[in-house]
Structure formats: structure tokens, C-alpha cells
């Protein structure tokens, strides 16, 4: 905390929007978790965390939270792509071979192909969103949460990738 001349105690602020660091860290997790459930936008929800990770200069707490939210978003995107692909392959297989009597005799009538893959993908997405919500809650309480495996990767990222000192703005 930073004490001003007036004696008031102010929390450390972020270099981005002059938001307290613990609030911005919690917002990063929550925004990425919320955007993950929007149909096409969900694949790119990690870009918000990546932007904050690259731009933030003052706080390693915010950079660590952004790096960890970025890693969770990438994992969520990969899982979504894998299970959506399995679901599409199942739909196409039934569309092609669904009228073949041998296919029906072996597999039976398939009413909703790929439903299992979509359910498993949704379970993973909900689990990762709950992990993000827990990390957001702890970040708001000013506690650092290291998600297993992702915490080490996030620490590696904040130690090796330094934020830019200053951005140049092109003025014609």
C-alpha cells in the first residue's frame, strides 16, 4: 500500500486504467471466464488476458494473474476445439453412413451423434471457469493462487517477458 501526504492509504494501482491491482487481477479472471461461454468469442477469450499481460508495467501480481488466465484460456480453447471436432466427426459419420443397414445393425439408431463429446467439453469448460472464479476471488482478497502446472508456466512468463517501457505513438 502507498501512503500519500494526506495520510490516506491507497492500494497500489495498475498502470493500465489506474485500477487497484487486486481488482484488475480479479477482473481478468472473471472476464476471461465469462467470455469463454460466448459461442465464437470463447475461442479467443485468452486474448484479453494476453493484452493485459503484455501492457501492464507496474504490478507483477497483475502480470502473473494475466499470464495464468491466459494459460487457462488457451487450455480451454484447445479442449473446446478437440471436443467440437469429435462432435462434428460423429455428426458427419452418421450423416454419411446413417442409412446403411449394417451401420444401423452395429451402432443402432443414433439420435444425437456427438452429444457425449459436447457434454465432456462442457464439463471441462465449467470446471475451468470454476477454477478461474476461485482464482478471481483469491486475487480480490490479495492472495496469489498458483494453479498446478500453470503457476510455474506463468512465473516463467513474467520473469522472461518484460513489459515495454513506453509505446511510441505515430503522429502524422
Secondary structure, DSSP 8 states (H G I E B T S, - for coil): -EE-TTS-EE--B-TTTS-BHHHHHHHHHHHHHHHTTSTTGGGGTHHHHHHHHHH--S-HHHHHHHHHHHHHHHHHHHHHHHHHHHHHHHHHHHHHHTT-HHHHHHH---SSTTHHHHHHHHHHHHHHHHHHHHHHHHHHTT-----TTHHHHHHHHHHHS---S-------
